[in-house]
């Protein structure tokens, strides 16, 4: 399921890279994979290929290309600081242009879902109201409370770690109270628990979240 880089163009003329991975045989549908603040790095490329291995035509747009091209960061505090600096330079509406372009590339494969990690999780929530996606998944979605006025128009699945110091559980509770139809799961883990390249990786939580994500996608995408 090895992927490769493609060059896409958003509707405002911006050209950017995207990691595209195709399944063996006919796809079950398509998946948009939205990056963390560390770029479309080895981990995100691997995640994209994992969705391809599960049967989906998967694509990860390089959202930082609007600021700096070919960004690929690690998980040190210095890289996190740099990634945060890049993130704040990419307005949500500009990110949506790039995600929308990626969606148009893969939608021939069938129903389209979106999954995002941290910053990408927030964008996944936004996509659920702004783009033609049929299911949205967020892992340790950062600052989702900033986007709660955007009511999702498709089913949503969210994964959070109980010991995530950057995402207060009371904010997760507010989300659940406002959108009770959203499927929310809590894990005995911290931020980034599904990334095996991070010290916070928690294998049991990651495996359970993946199992739940696949079941959710099978139900809503195919």
C-alpha positions in Angstrom: 0.0 0.0 0.0 3.0 2.3 -0.6 1.9 5.9 -1.2 3.3 8.6 -3.3 3.3 12.4 -3.5 0.9 14.2 -5.8 0.6 17.9 -6.6 -2.9 19.3 -6.3 -4.3 22.8 -6.8 -6.9 24.5 -4.6 -9.6 26.7 -6.1 -7.6 29.8 -5.2 -4.7 28.6 -7.4 -2.5 27.4 -4.5 -0.5 24.3 -5.5 0.4 21.9 -2.7 1.5 18.4 -2.1 -0.6 15.4 -0.9 0.3 11.9 0.0 -1.9 9.5 -1.8 -2.3 5.8 -1.1 -4.5 3.4 -3.0 -5.9 0.1 -1.7 -5.5 -3.3 -3.5 -8.5 -3.9 -5.6 -11.7 -1.8 -5.6 -11.9 0.8 -2.8 -14.6 0.7 -0.1 -14.7 4.5 -0.3 -12.2 7.3 0.4 -10.5 8.9 3.4 -9.1 12.3 4.0 -6.3 12.1 6.5 -5.5 15.5 8.2 -2.2 16.1 9.8 -1.0 17.2 13.2 1.2 20.3 13.6 4.1 18.1 12.6 3.3 18.1 8.9 2.7 15.2 6.6 5.6 13.4 8.3 6.5 9.7 8.3 3.8 8.9 10.9 1.0 10.6 8.9 2.1 9.0 5.7 2.0 5.7 7.5 -1.5 6.4 8.8 -2.6 7.2 5.3 -1.2 3.9 4.0 -2.9 2.1 6.9 -6.3 3.4 5.8 -5.4 2.2 2.2 -4.6 -1.2 3.6 -8.1 -1.2 5.2 -9.6 -0.7 1.8 -9.9 3.1 1.3 -8.4 5.4 -1.2 -6.6 7.7 1.2 -5.0 11.1 0.9 -3.2 13.5 3.3 -3.0 17.1 2.0 0.1 19.0 3.1 -1.6 21.9 4.8 1.6 23.7 5.8 2.5 24.1 2.1 0.7 27.5 2.2 3.4 28.7 4.6 6.4 26.4 4.1 6.7 23.4 1.8 7.8 19.9 2.6 7.5 20.4 6.4 8.3 17.2 8.2 8.8 17.5 12.0 9.5 15.2 14.8 8.0 15.4 18.3 10.6 17.3 20.3 9.5 20.5 22.2 11.3 22.5 19.6 9.5 20.8 16.8 6.2 21.3 18.6 6.9 25.0 19.0 7.8 25.3 15.3 4.7 23.4 14.2 2.5 25.6 16.4 4.0 28.7 14.7 3.2 27.2 11.3 -0.3 26.2 12.3 -1.4 29.7 13.3 -0.4 31.0 9.9 -2.9 28.7 8.2 -6.5 30.0 8.6 -9.2 27.4 8.7 -10.8 28.6 5.5 -7.6 28.3 3.6 -7.1 24.8 5.0 -10.6 23.9 3.9 -9.7 24.9 0.3 -6.8 22.4 0.3 -8.9 19.7 2.0 -11.7 20.3 -0.5 -9.2 19.9 -3.4 -8.0 16.6 -1.9 -11.6 15.5 -1.6 -12.3 16.1 -5.2 -9.3 13.9 -6.1 -10.6 10.9 -4.2 -14.4 11.2 -4.3 -14.7 8.9 -7.4 -13.9 6.0 -5.0 -17.3 6.4 -3.3 -18.4 7.9 0.0 -15.7 10.1 1.6 -14.8 10.1 5.3 -12.3 12.3 7.1 -10.0 11.6 10.0 -7.8 14.1 11.8 -5.2 14.1 14.6 -4.8 17.0 17.1 -5.1 20.1 14.8 -6.3 17.9 12.0 -9.0 16.6 14.4 -10.3 20.2 14.8 -10.3 20.5 11.0 -12.1 17.1 10.7 -14.9 18.6 12.9 -15.0 21.6 10.6 -15.2 19.4 7.6 -18.2 17.7 9.0 -20.1 20.9 8.6 -18.4 22.5 5.6 -17.6 19.7 3.1 -19.4 16.8 1.6 -18.1 14.1 3.9 -20.2 11.2 5.2 -18.3 10.6 8.4 -15.7 12.4 10.5 -13.2 11.1 13.1 -11.1 13.1 15.4 -8.2 11.8 17.6 -7.2 14.1 20.6 -8.9 16.9 18.7 -7.3 20.2 19.9 -9.3 23.3 20.7 -12.5 21.9 19.4 -14.4 24.3 21.6 -13.4 27.1 19.2 -15.5 25.5 16.5 -18.6 24.3 18.4 -20.8 26.7 16.5 -20.2 24.6 13.4 -22.8 21.9 13.8 -21.7 18.6 12.0 -23.9 17.4 9.1 -22.6 13.8 9.3 -21.9 11.3 12.1 -18.8 12.1 14.2 -16.5 9.9 16.3 -14.0 11.5 18.7 -11.2 9.8 20.7 -9.7 11.5 23.8 -7.2 10.6 26.4 -8.2 11.2 30.1 -4.7 12.4 31.0 -4.3 14.7 28.0 -3.1 17.9 29.8 -3.9 20.1 26.7 -7.6 19.1 26.4 -9.6 19.7 29.5 -12.2 17.0 30.1 -14.8 19.6 31.0 -14.5 20.9 27.5 -15.2 17.4 26.2 -18.2 17.3 28.5 -19.5 20.6 27.0 -19.2 19.1 23.6 -21.1 16.0 24.6 -23.8 18.1 26.1 -24.2 20.3 23.0 -23.9 17.4 20.5 -25.2 14.2 22.2 -25.3 12.4 18.9 -21.5 12.6 18.6 -19.8 9.3 19.6 -17.1 10.1 22.2 -14.7 7.7 23.7 -12.2 8.3 26.6 -9.0 6.3 27.0 -6.6 5.9 29.9 -3.9 7.7 27.9 -2.4 11.1 27.1 -2.1 13.3 24.1 -0.9 11.5 20.9 -1.6 8.1 22.3 -2.2 6.6 18.8 1.2 7.7 17.4 3.9 5.0 17.9 6.6 7.5 17.3 5.8 9.4 20.5 6.6 8.7 24.1 2.9 9.1 24.9 2.0 6.1 22.6 -0.3 3.7 24.4 -0.7 0.5 22.4 -3.9 -0.8 24.0 -5.7 2.5 23.6 -4.5 2.9 20.1 -5.7 -0.6 19.1 -9.1 0.0 20.6 -9.5 3.4 19.0 -8.5 1.9 15.6 -11.0 -0.9 16.1 -13.8 1.6 16.9 -12.7 3.8 14.0 -12.9 1.0 11.5 -16.3 -0.1 12.7 -17.6 3.5 12.5 -16.3 3.8 8.9 -17.7 0.5 7.9 -21.1 1.7 9.1 -21.0 5.1 7.4 -18.6 4.8 4.5 -18.5 1.1 3.5 
